[in-house]
């Protein structure tokens, strides 16, 4: 696979964002299978993800922080015949609006004071069928968000912007 040169037209397109995204929800999971707790701010730490979250990985782990788009929560709700979905139910750490998270593929981005790097897609788990109801797993397919690792530590709070 050929690498894109810095000056290539495709590279220019892939680095063009109309607007910055915005953090609209932050949730931490204090223990496995426990409810997600919404918080106004948290600290992103290399190797351990967000303060207060149960994740305790290592600096090389690719799943330190999870993000999902608010726009995708609307799609999931629609697929389930609901007017809305509580962001805590999908068990992602950060909900953002106004930016296509898939456009961050192979990119580092700033969110608040922290720098994260997209490491992959965050696929739904079988628990979504129980949590969201019948069809919950399929409703989330392709809409589960992304996984990231922390590159530079920093504070993240509601209203912070996301810039690639």
Buried (B, 14 or more C-beta within 10 A) or exposed (E): EEEBEEEEEEEEEBEEBEEBBBBBBBBBBEEEEEEBEBBEBBBBBBBBBBBBBEBEBEEEBEBBBBBBBBBBBBBBBEBBEEEEBBBBBBBBBBBBBBBBBEBBEEEBBBBBBBBBBBBEEBEBEEEBBEBBEEBBBBBBEEBBBBBBBBBEBBEBBBEBBBEB
